[in-house]
Amino acid sequence: LSDTVGLWESLQQRGETELLRAVEEKFTIEPFKANSPKDVEDLGNLVQIQRTRSSSEDTAGELPAVRDLKKLEFALGSVSGPQAFPKLVRILEAFSSLQHLDLDSLSENKIGDEGVEQLSATFPRLKALETL
C-alpha cells in the first residue's frame, strides 16, 4: 500500500493528472488486513489522499479503494494494538461501504476500555457495518 501511495504522490507532483486518475480508479484493497502500525499509517495516508482529492476543484468523488472497502481486519496484537487502534478509529468513517470490521480479539489487540469507547462513538457513522 505504501508503494502505491508513493506512486500516486509522485504522479501528482509531476502533473500526470490523467494517469493518476486512471491508476486510482483501478486500485482496490478489498479485503484489507492491518498487521502492523505501518499498515494503519498507510491506510490513513490513503484516506488523506481521498480527503485532499474531494476538496480539490479539479476532481470529484471518492477513491474506489476507500469507497469500496467492505472488510477490514485489525490484527496488531498486544504490543502495537493500543497505539495503532486510535489512529484506525479516526479514519474508519471514511470507509462508507465497510460491512465487516474484524478486531481479531479485543483482548488480543489490547484495545482496552478507551479504545472500545472511541469505537462506539464511531458506530453511528458506520452506516453499512453489519459485523463486528
Secondary structure, 3 states (H helix, E strand, C coil): CHHHHHHHHHHHHCCCHHHHHHHHHHCCCCCEEECCHHHHHHHHHHHHHHHHHHHCCCCCCCCHHHHCCCEEEECCHHHHHHHHHHHHHHHHHHCCCCCEEECCCCCCCCCHHHHHHHHHHHHHHCCCCCEC
